[in-house]
Amino acid sequence: MRIAGAEPRAVMPQKKCYRCVVAIVVPRRESAEKLSTEELIGYCRKRLASYKKPSAVHLVNELPRSDLGKVRKDVLREQFSAR
């Protein structure tokens, strides 16, 4: 999926709901100040099937990575589960 100004990097199901999706987005440097979570959710609502739409979008500067360079989804779950 291509979104102007952002590169979705991690999408995870929420613990509460198997079908709920949360998007963790790292904005590109040139559009970091202009990008909003509401704008991204609206973009997804228009272009994605209902089961693919995120219930929440979180903007982060970088994603936690393992020594091998893989995204640490366990860290993201822990970080965003309380939100």
Secondary structure as GFF3:
##gff-version 3
##sequence-region A 1 83
A	DSSP	beta_strand	6	13	.	.	.	ID=ss1
A	DSSP	beta_strand	21	27	.	.	.	ID=ss2
A	DSSP	three_ten_helix	29	31	.	.	.	ID=ss3
A	DSSP	alpha_helix	37	47	.	.	.	ID=ss4
A	DSSP	three_ten_helix	50	52	.	.	.	ID=ss5
A	DSSP	beta_strand	54	59	.	.	.	ID=ss6
A	DSSP	alpha_helix	73	80	.	.	.	ID=ss7
###
